[in-house]
Amino acid sequence: MTQNNSQTNQQRSVFSRFLDTVEYLGNMLPHPITLFALFAIAIVIGSGIASYFGVSAQDPRPGGGVIEVVNLLNAEGLQRIVTGLVTNFTGFTPLGTVLVALLGVGIAERSGLLSAMMRGLVMNAPPRLVTLAVVFAGVVSNTASELGYVVLIPLAAMIFHSLGRHPLAGLAAAFAGVSAGYSANIFIGTVDPLLAGITTKAANLLDPNYVVGAEANWYFMFASTFLIALMGTFVTEKIVEPKLGQYDPKLATINLGEQKIEPLTALEKRGLKGALIAFLVLASLLAWTVIPADGILRNPETGLVANSPFLKGIVTFIFITFAIPGYVYGRITAVMRSDRDVIDAMSDSMSTMGMYIVLVFFAAQFVAFFGWTNLGTIFAINGAEFLQNIGLTGPMLFVVFIFMCAFVNLSLGSASAQWAIFAPIFIPMLMLVGYSPEVIQAAYRIGDSVTNLITPMMSYFGLILAVATRYKRDTGIGTMIAMMLPYTVIFLIGWTAFFMLWVFGFDFPVGPMAPTYYPVT
């Protein structure tokens, strides 16, 4: 018995040191904004050095010549930087798409619609399906950004406690859905146009006419929602909750008897019905413009949905389908009485985007400089040749890519920041190997999601830890990460296997009209 305890303590010590190392390395990294500023400067200096040494690559495309590095560290380069600084920022596709989508989400959030939907989904679930409902609600909450962290996770802990279950199990289940299932959803949310815009910019380094839409991964992410819900339920009920054991209220730092879970009021239920009717009307009108062969939002030249105004304007529909039901709900519940309330809701949503806008400014410069210098294209060509030489061009390439993204995400938790760095390198490289940007982006989203649970670098990790300490006062970073680690392991293995089966086993597209392969020649 003593030997077993000694081995357990030794294992915990090794695990604790590993976590301490991750946190230490993460803290050594500059802020993502600083990183992009440094990267942009490095690209300018690197272009001068690479140009001096004549770095180049042979364009593998038919009729392609030698691609050489364009030097930005000279008079012409400085002129281009100075004149392009503003247009790099304003022309960065993810900026406008995300801001427009969030205007609609802001109305739905401020009116109380999104919060009421989550409460109704979780609190009305049968006791046997509570865990499944919590994880599922966590995944769906990603359409409203931080709402799942702020509302659902504390609510899930309260619900589990009220049912006589361990509150930290409820917290873990909600955290798994919100954070590890970050990229999955049954709806197209704000993260989809954000990543698609970055992917388009990266694909244009190789193919100037290539466009990746916000719907590019919708099929795969829709199906992944149910996979994450099932895996999260399994881990919670079979691994995490049994390990936590019986809850002792004496460990809490609050009086648990004072906690109250407010059910939906009659007015809120009436608001939800009104919002649902508004949504169904909008969906019917949208279907009328797309489904008929002569639909006005189909491609006017081909009559198809591909490259149609509907797909190109998907962000507009995200805005409308959040804004109008949100307003209807707010009007019924008397939260929104005038146009001023709607304007305030949209203004508040924009006020939270200051950090993102600053990040985009420097990310846009980095992406633009990377494209101007041809470094991205040269790196992609040489990288693709290396992958071909070692024979890593088949499906296993994506397993390596997903695991690499998951590892990097431990220290760089921002989805947009990491993808803005990765996309200009890996999108052209894997396109040259023969895979489409849509499939590459879908693989990235798996790796970017699953390790959010175990990195202190995740922006809401401190908030989740604070909620946990209310129920168990000695909960620390190591305890929290150890509790969430089974989700990361199961999600990483299960979601990667699902991706491989979806794309290469059944040859399903990851989204509407999204090809799996890119024609290299």
N, C-alpha and C positions, 0 to 999 in steps of 0.2 A: 504493500500500500504506500509506504514511504517512498519507494523507488518510483512508483507511478506518479505521485505528487511531484517528485523532483523532475521527472521528464516533462510533466505538464508545465511546471514553472519555467523550465529551460526553453520549451517551445514558445511560451508566452513572451519570454525575454527576447528571443530571436525575432518574433513577430513585432514586439514593441520597438526594437531597434530598427527594424525595416520601416515601420511607420514613422519613426522619428527622422529617419534618413529622407523619406519622401517629403515630409513637412519641411525639413531643413533645406533641401534642394529647391523646393517650391518657393520658399521664402527668399531664396537667393535670386530668383528671377525678378527682373524689373516688371513694372506694371505693363499690361499688354500695349497700352498707348506708347509708352517709352520704347517697348520692343519694336513696334512698327517704325517709330522715328529712327531708331538705331539701324534697323534693317534697310530703310530707305537710304540712309547715309552710306551704309555698307555697300549697297548696290551701285551707287554713284562711284565710290572709290574702287570697288571691285571691277567695274566696267573699264576704268582707266588702266588698271593693272592687266586685265585680261586682254584688252586691245593692244597693249604694248607687247605682250607675248604672243599675239596672233592667234588667240583661241578661236576655234571655228568648228563647224560640223558640216557634213555633207547632207543636204536635204534629201530624204528618202522618197519624196513624192516625185511622180513622173515630171521630168523636165526641170527638176529642182537643181540649183547650183550649190555653191558653198555659202553657208550662213556664217557671217562673221559678227563679232561683238561690236556694238555701236558704243562709242566712247561718250559718256556724259561728263567726263572730267576734263572738259575743254570749253572753249568759247561757245561753240555751237550747242554743246550739251547744256551749258548754263542758260543760254537763251531759251532752249526748249523747256527747261525746268521752270524758269520764271514765268513764261507765257502760258504754261500748261497747268500750273498749280491749282488755279481755281476750277478750271474745266475738269481736271482729274477728279476733284471732289464732287462737283455738281453732277457730273456725268456718271458717277459710280452707281450702277444699277441698284444695288441693295438699299441705298439710302432712301430713294423715293418710294420704293415698293413697301418697305417696312413701315415708314411713317404713315403712308396712306392706309395700310391695313390696320395699324394701331389706332387710327382715328375712330374706326368703327368699333374695334374691341374696347376702346375707352368708354364709349357710350354704353355698351352692354355691361361692362364692369361697374361703372358708376351708378347705373340704374339698379344694380343688385341682381340682375338676371343671372349672371354666371354663378354667383354665390348660391342663389336659390336653386339652380339646377344641380349643383354638386350636393347640397344638403338634401334635396329631395331624392337624388339617386342613392345616396349612401344610407340615409335614415329610414327610407321606406323599403330597403332590401330585406328579404327574409333572413333570420338569424344565421342560417346555414350558408347563406350567400354573402354575408357581410364582408368577408375578406376579399372575395372576388369583386364586389361592388367598390370597395375602397381602392384597390389597385387599378381597376378600370377607370374610376373617376379621376385618379391621379394622372393617368395617361391622357385622358380627354382634357384635363385642366390645362394642358400645355398650350392650348389655343389662346389662353389668357395670360401667358407669361407667368408672373410670380404669384398668381392667385392661388395656385395649388399649394405652394409653400406657406403662404400666409394664412389661408383659410382651411384647406383640407387636412393638412398634417396635424395641427392641434385638434381639429374636430374628430379625426379618426382615433386619436389617443383617448379622447373623452368617450367616444362610442364604445370602444373595446372595454374600457373600465366599467361603463354602465352595464355591460353584458356579463360582467364577472370575469373578463379576460384581461390579460396583461396589457396595460396601456402602451407600453413600448412596442409590443407586437403590432398594434394598430398604427403607431407612428412609423414603424419600419415598413409596413405594407404600403402606406401612403407615400412615404419617401421613395420607395422603390418605383412606384408607378409614376410619380411626378418627375423624378430625376433620372433614373436608369432607363425609363421608357420615354425619354425626352423627345426623341425623333418620331415615335410612333403616334398615330392619331387617326380617328375615323374622319376627321375634317382636315381640310387644307388650312393650316394656320400661318402665323406670322413668320415662323422659322423657315417655311418652305420657299417663299420668294427671296428671303435673305440669302439662303445657301444657293439657290438657283442663280441669283445674280452674280455671285462670286464664281460659280462654276462656269457660267457663260463667259465671263471675262477671261478665265483660264483657258477655256476651250478655244477662244478666239486667238490665242497665241499660235495655235496650229491651224485652225479653220476659222477665218474671219466672219464667216456667215452662219456659224453654228449658234443656235439659241436653245437654252435649257429653260423650260417653263416651270412655274411654281408647282405644277401638277406632276412633275417628272417622276416622283417616287410614290405617288398616292396609292397605287394598288398594293405595293409591298408594305407601306406604312399602315395602311388600313388593316391588312391581314395581321401585321405585327402587333397591333393593338390587342387583339384577342390572345395572341401567343404570350405577350408580356403579362396580361392579366392572369392567364392560367399558370405560367411559371411563377409569378409573384405570389399567387395563392398557395401553390405547392410549397415554396420555400418558407412562407410564413407559418403555415399550419404543420408542416412536417419537420422543419429544421429550427427556425428561429423561436417560435412560441414554446415548443417543448424544452428548448435549451434555457429559455428565460424562467420557466417554472411558474409556480404559484406567486402571484403578486402580493407583496406586503405593503399595505398603505402607510406603514410607519416610516418607510423609506422616502416618502414624498416631502417636498418642501412647501407644499400648499395644503389647505384643507380640502380634500377631495370631495367632501360632502357638500361643498358650496358650488360645485360645478353643475351647470345647467345646460342642457342641449335643447335649444328652442326648435320645436317642430315648425313646419311651414304653416303660416297663418292662412286663413280663408282668402285674404286679400292677395297674398303672395301666390296662392294656387290659381286664383283668377288671373293674375298677371302672367303666370306661366302658360295658361291656356291661350291668352291673347297673343303672347309671343310666338307660341307654336302655330297658331292660325296665320300670323303674319309671315312666319317662315315658310309655311306650306304654300301660301299665295305666291311668295317670291320664287320658290322652287318651281311652281307650276308655270309661272311666266317665263322663267329661264329655260325650262324644258321646251316650251313652245317656240323659243327662238333657236333651239339647237337640234332637237330630235327630228322634226320634219326635214325632208330632203331639201326644201326651199327655205329653211330657217334663216332668219336675217343675220344671225351671228355665226353662221357657217362660213367657210372660205368662199368668197364670192367668185373665185376663178375655178376652183375644183369642185365646189359643193360638198367638200369633206370637212370633218371637224379638225383635222390636222392643219396646223398653221392658220387657224381661224381666229377672228376677233374674240371669240369666246375664250380660247386658251390664252391668247395674248393679253386679254384683259381680266385674267383670273383675280388679280389683286382688287380690281374694282368690285367684283362680286363678293370677295371676302369682306370688304368694307360695308357693302350694302346689307349682306346677310347677318352681320353683327349689329350694325347701326339701327336698322328699322325695327327688328324684334326687340332690341334693347330699349329703344324709345317707347315702343308700345307697352312693354313691361313697366317702364318707369312712369308712363302716363297713367296706367291703371292703378299702380301702387302709390301714386301721388309723389313720387320721388322727383319726377321731371314734370314741372308745371308749365314751363315756357321754353322758348328758344334759347334763353340765357342759360338754362340748366344744361342743355345739350352742348352749347358752346363751352361752358365750364368743364364738362366731362372730357371733351376733346382736348381742351387746353391742358388739363391735368395729365392726360396721357402723354402729351408732348413734353410736359415739364420733366418727366422721368427719363427722357431720352437724351439729356445733355451729354452724359458720359459716352453713350453710343455714337452720337454725332461727332464728338472729338475723336473717338476711335476710328470712325469711318474716314475722317479727313486724312489721318496718317496711313491707314490701311490702303486708301485709294492711291496715295503717292507711291507706296511700296509696289502695289500691283502695276501701276502705270510705268514706273521706272524699270521694273522687271521685264515688262513687255518691250519697252523702247530699246533696251540694251541687247535684246535677243538672247540674253543669258538663259531665260526660261526654256526657249526652244532648243538651244544647244544642249543644255542639261538634260532635257527630255529625250533628245535623240541619242545622246551618249548613254543615258540611263536605260533606254529601251534596248539598245544594242547589248548592254551588259546583261540585262534580264534574259535576252535571247541566247546569249553565249553560255549562260549557266543553266539554261533550260527552264527558267521560272517564268513561263508565259501562260500556263494553264490555270484552271480554277484555284489551285493552291496559292497562287499569287495573291488572291483576295483574302485568304486566311491570314497570310503574313501581314498584309496591309491593314486589316481590321485590328489585329493584335498590336501592331505598331501604333495605330491611332489611339487605341485604348491606353497604352502605356504613356504616350505623350500627354494624354488628357489628364493624367495624374498631377502634372505640374502646370498645365495651361488649360484651365477649365472652360474658357469661353469658346462656344461653338463657332461663332463667327471669326474670332481671332485666330483660332487654330486652322480653320478652313482657308482663311485668307492667306495663311502662310503655306499650307499644304497644297492647295488647289493649283497655283501656277506651276508647281513642280510636278505633281503626280497626275494631274488631268492630262496634259500633253504627253507625258511619258507613257501612261497606260493606254491612251488613244493610239499611240504608235505601235503598241503591242497588239491592238485590235479590239479594245473595249470602249464602249460608249461612255461619255461623261455622266449620263444618268445612272448607269450601273455603278460607276466609281463613286459617285456621290452617295448612293444608297449604302454602299459598303462603309464609307466614312462615317455615316450617321450612326451605325452600330457601335463602332469603336468609340465615337465621341460621347455616347450615352452611358455605356455600362459602368464606367469607372467614376462617374460623377458621385456615386454613393460613398466612395472610400477615399476621396481626396479632400483634405482641409482647404485646398485652394478653391473649391467650389463656393461661389459667393454666398450661398444660403446655408452653408454648413454650420456656421456659428449660430444661426437662428434655430436650426433643427436641434443642435446640441442644447441650447437654452430651454427649449420645450421639453427635451428629454430629462433634464435635471429637475424639472418640476415634479416628476414622478419618481425619480431615483437620483437622490442628491449627489451621489458619488460617480455619476456618469461622466467619463472623460472622453477625449478624442480617441484614445485606443479602444475603449469599450464600445464606442459608437461605431468605429470602423470594423471592429471584430463582429459586431451584430449585423452589419450590412454586407460584409464580405461574401457570405453565401449567395446573396442576390447577384452580386457582380460575377461570380464564377459561373453560376447557372445561366444567367442571362448571356454572358459572353459565349459560352459553349453552345447553348440552345439557339440563340439568335443567329450566330454564325452558321450553324448547321442548317437552319431554316433558310437563310440567304442562299447557301450553296444549293439546297434542294430546289428552291423557287427559281433561281436563275439558270442553273446548269442541269438540274435534274428534270424539272418539268418544262423548262424553257419558257417560263411566264415572263411577260414584260414587267418592269418595276413600276411603270406608270403608263398613262394613256399615250399611245403612239411612241413609247420610249424604246428604242432599239437596244439590244444587248451588246451588239458588236458594232465597231466603227470601221468602215472600209478604209484600210490604210492605203491601198493603191487605187 
